[in-house]
Amino acid sequence: MITEFIAAMRAIPKIVDALNGLTDAATVMVATQRREDKDEMVRDLIAAANARREQRLLDAETERVSGGDPGGSGGV
């Protein structure tokens, strides 16, 4: 019985090291997921900004072609 107790006591540092390794791995996984989520959000924001810019350019071109500009050839 004492022999098993001593063996268990000797195993404690290895168990602690294993738990620390698992904690480190979990921290890395969480950080990686957070970074991937932020990267995706940035890509989505850039895509939305580009879409808005394209729409503004199309709207401006449509207005110019339709004669919405009073100073253009269709005015005065």
DRENGU-656561 format. One line per 5 residues: their letters; for each residue x, z, y of C-alpha. Coordinates in steps of 0.1 Angstrom, whole numbers. Layout:
% DRENGU-656561
A	X/Z/Y  ...
END
This chain:
% DRENGU-656561
MITEF	0/0/0  28/9/24  46/-24/14  15/-44/24  12/-25/57
IAAMR	49/-32/65  45/-69/56  14/-71/79  33/-55/107  61/-80/103
AIPKI	36/-108/105  21/-97/139  47/-114/161  41/-147/142  4/-143/146
VDALN	8/-137/183  30/-168/187  4/-189/169  -23/-176/192  -2/-183/222
GLTDA	3/-218/209  -34/-223/205  -40/-210/240  -14/-234/255  -30/-263/236
ATVMV	-65/-254/249  -51/-252/284  -36/-286/281  -68/-301/267  -89/-286/295
ATQRR	-64/-299/322  -64/-333/306  -101/-335/306  -104/-324/342  -78/-350/352
EDKDE	-97/-377/333  -130/-367/350  -114/-368/384  -98/-402/377  -132/-416/366
MVRDL	-148/-401/397  -122/-418/419  -127/-451/402  -165/-448/407  -160/-440/444
IAAAN	-137/-470/449  -161/-493/431  -190/-481/452  -170/-485/484  -160/-520/474
ARREQ	-197/-528/466  -208/-515/500  -181/-536/517  -191/-567/498  -227/-561/507
RLLDA	-218/-557/544  -199/-589/543  -228/-608/526  -252/-593/551  -231/-604/581
ETERV	-227/-639/566  -264/-642/560  -272/-631/595  -247/-655/610  -260/-684/589
SGGDP	-297/-676/596  -291/-676/634  -294/-639/639  -266/-641/664  -280/-650/699
GGSGG	-247/-662/711  -244/-687/682  -256/-723/680  -292/-712/674  -295/-691/705
V	-302/-698/742
END
